[in-house]
Amino acid sequence: MPILQGQRNILPIDVFLQKALGKLIKVNFRKKSPVVLVNGLAEQYESWFFNMTPLGEHFVVHCPNLFLYDSDAYLKELQQVSVDWVVNRLKQYLDSFAQTPPYHLVGSSAGCQAIVTYASKYPETISRLVLVCPSGLGGDENLPVIEGVSKRDLSSMISAIFYDKKNFVIDEIVQVLKERFENKKWRLGFVRMAQVTKKNSIVKDLLQLKCPVLFICGEEDSIIPIWQAYQAARQMRDHHLDLQMIVIPKCGHAPQIEYSQIVNKDIAHFLNGRKFSKNPEEERFWRRENGILAPFDLDKALERALLSRK
């Protein structure tokens, strides 16, 4: 029975704690959807450091290291390595360690090639896709990683990734990559995978996707020019696919690092099934500037981007 105190009913402390604990358990132990983060070529899984914990508040986060360049299994099959080889590794991981599908897949750069190919092969296992600065969109790509390896110019290689070079091209990152590239096996495996992904196109697979897709791109990406993302987005739009796109000004090839806080919020918002507009059929393409989303005309943006590259 409640204890009376004036005009208010006050629960005994033990009943109150039981109710509070029950709510806490319900919130923290509710079933969460699995999210799988797939990194790009040179990034490795550490590139998701700023994303794993925030996304873990909403999802069960997996971060498999699919690009094990110096592993015996990889080097043994070096000449047969392909995007499909990576996709098979992803499938083995999901079958072995992830909970029951459907899965949310989030890729960065070349990692997008793996998850798009996977989604086209196994559409029934996919809930939503997020493509962060995807490669393999059919145009020329500036891959300073290969030149950086051959010339041992790792600082220039990292500089090409970030727009904000002052805060992100730091000695610690250079040192980590230096240690990796000094490993001859790792370097050999890396160059092989870079050659494979550079030749690969995922445009055909993109147009076959049946799940909702979100593009997140840096407007100043010097590795995958923004016009390629615009062009792929227009093709998907014209095929009446479920696509949204967010472009971040003053951002390079790694938005998940340079603008991790807002990218985490946008990814969680999208993966939780929410739209970015009350009129999602009319407003699907956005620029996020100073934290604010503003719709833009995709056709005009593509036209401007194509003119600026000439």
Residue, then its C-alpha position, 0 to 999 in steps of 0.5 A: m500500500p502507498i504511504l500517505q504524505g499530505q495529498r501525495n501518494i508515495l511508493p515505499i522505497d523498495v517498490f520504487l526501486q523495483k519499478a525504476l530497475g525494471k525500466l532500466i533493464k527494459v531500456n538497456f536490454r531491449k533487442k537492438s538491430p545489428v550494425v556492421l561497419v566495414n572500413g576502406l582500404a588503408e583505414q582499417y577498422e580503427s577508422w570507426f573509433f569515433n563511431m562505435t560507441p555512439l552507435g552502440e547506444h542504438f545498435v549492436v555494433h560489429c566491426p570486422n577486419l576484412f582486409l587482413y593483408d598480411s594473413d597467410a590465407y589472403l597472401k596464399e590467394l593473392q592473385q585470386v583476390s577480388v571484391d567477391w573474395v571480401v564479400n565471402r569473408l563478410k558473409q562468413y563473419l555475419d553467419s558466424f558472429a552476427q545475430t539473426p538478419p536483417y542487418h544494417l551495413v555501413g561502409s566507407s570508401a572501398g568498404c562500400q563496394a563490399i557491402v553493396t555487392y553483398a546486398s545485391k547478392y543477399p537482399e533478404t538479409i539487409s535492412r538498410l545501407v549507409l555508403v560513406c564516400p563510396s568508391g567504385l562509382g565508375g569514374d576515375e579515382n585519385l588513389p594517392v595511397i598507391e603513390g604514397v606507398s611507392k614513394r614512402d610519402l605517407s604524410s601526403m597520402i593522409s593529407a589527401i584523405f582529410y579536408d582539415k589537415k591541421n587537426f587530422v594529419i598528425d604524427e600519430i596517424v603517420q606513425v601507425l601507417k608507417e609501421r604497417f607499410e614497413n611490413k612487406k607482406w602487408r604492403l603487398g596485400f594492400v597494393r593488390m586490393a587497391q588495384v582490384t577495387k580501383k577497377n571494380s564498379i558497383v553501379k550495376d549492383l546499386l541499381q538492383l538494391k531493394c533496401p533504403v540507402l543513405f549516401i554521406c559524402g564530403e564535398e571536398d573529397s579529393i579521392i572520390p570526386i563528388w560528381q561521381a556520387y551525384q551521378a550515381a545518386r541521380q541514376m538511383r533516383d531515376h530508377h525510383l530507388d529509396l535513396q537519401m543523400i547528405v553532403i557535408p561542405k569543408c569535408g574530405h574522404a572521411p566524414q565519419i572522422e572529421y564530422s563524427q558527431i553529426v555523422n553518428k546522429d545522421i546514421a542513427h536517424f536513418l537506420n532507425g527508419r526516420k526520414f530527414s524531411k516531412n516531404p521525403e518524396e520531394e526532399r531527399f538530397w541535403r547539404r549539412e552546413n553548420g549542423i543544419l540540413a538544407p535541401f539542394d537540387l541534385d541535377k544542378a549540383l551535378e552540373r556545377a560539379l562537372l563544370s568545375r572539374k574541367 
